[in-house]
């Protein structure tokens, strides 16, 4: 049920009830625990990291533990480099100070590490999940995700969600032998499904994980909405995803000139980002320390839900790409999908999907002794290609293929100025 609208005074009163620092009692407890060498019994241990293959080069050592290796693998993936060219919220704004997806994943990893450090969790695993969780994101953010899902689902009955595709990128398309714990964290990160208490799934192996991924592809949101991470580290990343975007997206909306600082119910404008970082981190640490779950207070949970709902109403559905070029974008994704599928069916090896995707993917996988079985599922191959594109690549290719599609040209300087 949606919450009853609140006045600004009511919103601020509830926010003021959420402390911005840890209690003296918890600070004393953490200090004593550290002095005694306490190790959180619920943290993910490096020795428990599971990989599909036992490769000598992937084995942990004293200076490169298991999840450090995952971090390094992710950083060196071409898909990671493409984060810089992918939308966070705003796609066609000529302003380099607006967030791109590359900054978002760094913010998620940083926030989650801060919380995880205080809780005594495995910060290397947190970093791996944080940096890798959005590798499956499409160009043009969630608007692009919906467009790709619409055409994919209409053709196949299957669902495209970026968190599920992140697993495919990490696990299949680059052959990097990423740990189950990192893959699970990426799958379960979806910050669109908020919870007050995060309990663990009990997942213990790849067979069950693979069944879960397949269920997500077949069942979509009805399955994804019930996902639970297998590690506390995955839980921390999941809530940090919301913390990272709910305030930063407000700053970007103001920076883009779409909203003024007084447009939000709390009256904080861009300063809400600083508020949520301090208060949410302290609240989560206070309510989770030493427990086998991650949780927050009722007050913080209600505030996050309120702020996120306000972002949807004032930013995502009205000021982001959905409000600017929704119909154009949907048509472009539909045409792009059809063109790429036609190129595959015709076996046109001079096409871009062959030259820029299949051949490059085959080369990547060959290095690890794997093969890209693109012929087995042409629709999936098209999805792999389109999801991998940056905004600029998609816009240029769509404009070349379909002259009737007009994407706005980003320009920093008024052409009338000489």
Secondary structure, DSSP 8 states (H G I E B T S, - for coil): -------HHHHHHHHHTS-SS--HHHHHHHHHHHHTT---TTS--GGG---SS--GGG---SSS-HHHHHHHHHHTSHHHHGGGGSBSS-SS---TTS-BHHHHHHHHHHHHHHHHHHHT--HHHHHHHHHHTTTT--TTHHHHHHHHHHHHHHHHS----HHHHHHHIIIIIS-----HHHHHHHHT--TTS--SEE------SHHHHHHHHHHHHHHTHHHHTT---SSHHHHHHHHHHHHHHHHHHHHHHHHTTSS-TT-STTS-GGGHHHHHHHHHHHHHHHHHTTSSSEE--HHHHHHHHHHHHHHIIIIITTTSHHHHHHHHHHHHHHHHHHHHHHHHHHT-TTSHIIIIIIHHHHHHHHTTT----GGG-HHHHHHHHHHH--HHHHHHHHHHH-TT-------SS-TT--
